[in-house]
Amino acid sequence: MAKDANVVGRYPFLTTEFIERVIVNLESTHAAYAAYSKDFHQHRQQAMIRNLTDPSYLGASFTSGKVLLHAGEAHTATRVPYSKDETVPWEGSYLAHKFEPTKGRTFSLSLSGFAFSSALELEQVDLDTYGLLKDTAYGHIVAKVQQKSADGTFASDDAHVFAYEEQLKGMTPGWWAFLHCLLRITSQYRNRPLVFHHVPWASLSEQASQISPEHAQTVSTIQEQWQTHDLGILVPISPLTVPRKRAEPSTPDPSVPSNRP
């Protein structure tokens, strides 16, 4: 009935079509979290690709001009072939290899932060106000920073590298050696952002293999990860900025007509 009557809610965008799309996304969210331990990423990525490419959602943007997609590094990887049968179909790969309006016409930029200063700003974050984010890996990092700040581990003028606990478990001696190498390189340029146009992977692999098979495997893994984007920029040290919360929507102007019942 509401759809037939073309009912619009309190705000102009609150149409029946909008509400339908909200319900579809709620169903996708439920399906993802219901299968969290097994198929969470599959459900989530399928929903993200739908929201990006379906004309009923954001898809029309790709046929009306250039689009800048700001997302996590894994989500924007374009130099990885897409397969609809793969476990996790990433958006960047789908746009670069499958979606006709953008197929073969994408450019991906990886911007990676390495270490962060001003970490003590996280002392002011009240995790209890961030809902579900409190129990995510991001929330756990903030909680750990607050804990270390309280016991005096952190100094205000230090720069810190943040990582998930799962990442730390996989940090082999080869990874630590690679990170130390990066630090030496960036220090030569006063820790300014670096653009990596060319990396001598063959030479690095040969040198690593002389140390141990594990070091050689580390170089191979890093090469695979670093070649997922068209261009990579490393920011060695940058300030850590705490995002501001969005302002509450203003009260609608009663003088503006609406067909809300």
Protein Blocks (a to p, Z undefined) as FASTA:
>chain_A
ZZmnopacfbfklcfklmmmmmmmmmmmmmmmmmmmmmmmmmmmmmmmmmmmmmklmmmm
mmnoccdddddfklmpmkbccdfkbmblcfklmmmmmmmmlgopaccdddddfbdehklm
mmmpcfklnojmmmmmklmmmmmmmmmmmnomacfkbccddddfklmmmmcfklmmmmmm
mmmmmmmnoopacddfbccfklmmmmmmmmomklmmmmmmmmmmmmmpfbdcddfbacdd
ddddddddddddfklccfbZZ
